[in-house]
Amino acid sequence: MSQLLAGIGDTLVITRRNLIRIPRAPDLLIGFTVQPVMFVLLFVYVFGGAIKTPGFKYVDYLMPGIITQTIAFGGYLTAVGLNEDLRKGLVDRFRSLPMARSAVLAGRTLADVIMNLLATALMVAVGLAIGFRFATSVPQVLAGILLLLLFGLAFSWIFALMGLLASSAESAGSIGFLIVFPLTFVSSAFVPVQSMPSLLQAFAKANPFTIVVDAARALFLGTPGNSIWAALAWSIGLIAVFAPVAVARYRRVVAN
Amino acid sequence: MQTLQPSQSLARAVSDEPAIVTQGLSKSYKNVRALTGVDLVVPPGSVFGLLGPNGAGKTTLVRILATLLKPDAGTARVAGYDVVREGGRLRTQIGVAGQYAAVDENLTGFENLEMVGRLYHLGGRVAQSRADELLQHFDLEEAGRRPVKTYSGGMRKRLDLAAALVARPPVIFLDEPTTGLDPRSRVSLWETIERRVAEGSTVLLTTQYLDEADRLADRIAVIDHGRVIAEGTSDELKHQVARERLEVVLGEGADPTVALQALAVMGDGQQPRVEGQVISVSVGRRPGAIVEAVRRLDTARVEIVDVAIRRPTLNDVFFTLTGHKAEESAAGEAE
């Protein structure tokens, strides 16, 4: 029990360390604040007029989608940070200390979750300012945010694996982008799936992003269709697959 | 080959419970054998120097002792704990400073040390006061609230060493702690290490600087191709391995080859060295060597500026044992 508590304490120390750096690295800070807000404004005011979303104002349609995309990218911090820590010897420093060895990875992903929560709050605030409205109860909205954070955690583990496989911090980040960008765009995040060519439609419908974005719409806007359990299953499933793979990879990398 | 038997000198060292003991420690990477059967005993409260060219296995050895790497064979105990089976408890007893200053660039000096203190489970208040104490000690007080990315190389090295000392660990591993430091910082770092040892810590130090080993280390192991090829005090190594050398500084127009020929009979069979107009011949113990050299060079009409007998240095020990100079070989790629 005391070991478990120490492990939690160590994880919080590492989490704090990972968060402290963000305000000091202008590129990261911009990535987590200005960039998502800019995307919200661009989509609403530039593309919004041209995209048909029957039954919705575009800003209402967009917000669940763009929050999901931002959260999926949150793991970028883990990919870049983990890669840097390995390369610069900080992981060795941590591993020579009497701390829980799991705290290095756990502290990384927990920092992502906290950053994702802050980015979500910021985007919701901007959304509300430009006309976005929740159409459901507070518990439903909170459940939606929790679901998205869980989905983001799954992507943190995917990004962690990228960070452990990549040869540099930069390439760790760009591999992540290469994976997440097509997945988010070929989904219901920004446009209705029905507007895509049939081949893409088939992909978009099976895409976990579509399922999660639809679940977020159900919880934020009260749209019909129940993909909430499927979204939960996808999130947990991705974590169940990628967390052990990333941990195993981490063990192999540090053993050499 | 003048190889000292490690066991001879070890037998004398074992008086107290040793701080570090290794037996038959071996490690291979794919098809490279980094360590082959390393036996060492480091008494507590001493500085133990590991000398060796790059790729000799120094860093591998330190990484195994700091529980960062598992050995393929053999055993090692640090502060009484087995490196494989008791890693968790062992890590409460050690501090590590590496070849690359492993500090977080985005954190301030204070935040770095506080974090390390918390991860040693010192508690928040102790971690903070200890961080302040160390910043002051390492002359980083003013820089302590700035992010480390604004620090010079020397400041990072000092912070890295401070991080290794946060928990006042009984055993400290320093992997090339002064590489890249200016002479003043090196000396002040040496003084810090000496103070820690005076307070009872044991230090295992790898270095490419022989003067550093000479100054700090109570005992030195020379390691090459993953084996300990000699072990003893600095004086023991000098006496048993290296000879006195005759060093001649030639005049500007003099031909080193002619000079070497003139001095050939005085040599003890070891390869003479030539560096520009300075030649150096190993003469063993040879009374009257200076007079004889001057006479021979005069007869050969070689103009000389200076002649001296040099007592062996660790550099000579290293050269004799491994066939190359320490600093040259270590200046290349990282291990």
Interface residues (C-beta under 8 A of the other chain):
Chain A: A6 G9 D10 V13 R16 R17 I20 R21 R24 A25 K88 G89 L90 D92 R93 F94 R95 S96 L97 P98 M99 V254 A255 N256
Chain B: Y29 R63 A66 T67 L68 L69 K70 G88 R89 R91 T92 I94 G95 V96 G98 Y100 A101 A102 V103 D104 E105 N106 L107 E111 M115 V116 R118 L119 Y120 H121 P147 A163
